[in-house]
């Protein structure tokens, strides 16, 4: 491995820049989201307007995430990420002109364009990670990705509301624009190795004859998926969980306000609990050195059981504790899944596959959130939460059974030849 991709524990300095840019971007986005929702309620007092602003953010995902994957495979990834960051600055600042209800269309347009930039940016960023580390460091890096999300939840959720309340939504919008500029400047210092993925794959050429998913990369993505049990399970996990995950996302606020009567402070506390669990998952995940698929499926089963527990628990503090454990299991599972996906997918297919996954899972998540909102008009929140948790557990059991059946028929679950 060349010097630019070597580093402490197999992680290059370029990844730490990517990590820092992600923290800054994420916190800026949280500030903006809180301020937008607050501004909408101030101007209209309409829950429908809030729902519309959230729905608009999901629309670009279906079309533009695959485009981001395509661009990431054709153009320098650093250039694509910097361009999307800089292009979002004027749209972040355009929200400063939303001063009355008749200008609310500016907020919807700005929200759509910011989400469009993120839809392009996200798959390019994710597919950049394997270029900046050795294969043996991917689990640690994906644990750091969960740590990043946890930090954003804690810092963004707790401080975004205070910034908007004390200094006004305008300050939050300006800080979001500054975060894009800062992130682009940080990313500009990353040096992506030109041939690192190919170099790493050449070290394992001898295993290709016994490794159908490696040799099939020339036949296309469909052949790759057909030849890898691990990829089949990972993709099934991503899609099935997205169908249900919207219930949990919607219920967090509903639990805090309608069930535990803790108001906005309760919402912030629940999100901070999720952030704390994701932060803990970074250190807990370091103990997992192999059997990543088993870790992901066990984590999903625990998520389901914990969601069922949250739906019946009586105290607010106990619910916060269960949310910490829930996101701890979720963080370990997500890091394990991402590690498997990066190890199993050849570098040439990663931008496209990550873009496709972002598009489909984001769309399914949006539909799931709409379904949850509709069901809450007819179903008691605790009952809906228990059903959602049960669905998570069933998905974990079904996928585990699929692995067991395919493995008994000769499918390969682990890929030790790909691990240095």
Protein Blocks (a to p, Z undefined) as FASTA:
>chain_A
ZZklgceehiafklmmmmmmmmmmmmmmmmmmmmmmmmmmmmnopaklmmmmmmmmmmmm
mmmmmmmmmmmmmmcfklmmmmmmmmmmmmmmmmmmmmbfklmmmmmmmmmmmmmmmmmm
mmmmmmmmmmmccfklmmmmmmmmmmmmmmmmmmmmmmmmmmmmmnojklmmmmmmmmmm
mmmmmmmmpccdfklmmmmmmmmmmmmmmmmklmmmmnojklmmmmpmklmmmmmmmmmm
mmmmmmmmmmmmmmmmmmnonojmlmmmmmmmmmmmmmmmmmmmmmpmghklmmmmmmmm
mmmmmmmmmmmpmbfklmmmmmmmmmmmmmmmmmmmmmmmmmmpcfklmmmmmmmmmmmm
mmmmmmmmmmmmmmmmmpcfklmmmmmmmmmmmmmmmmmmmmmmmmmnopafbdfklpZZ
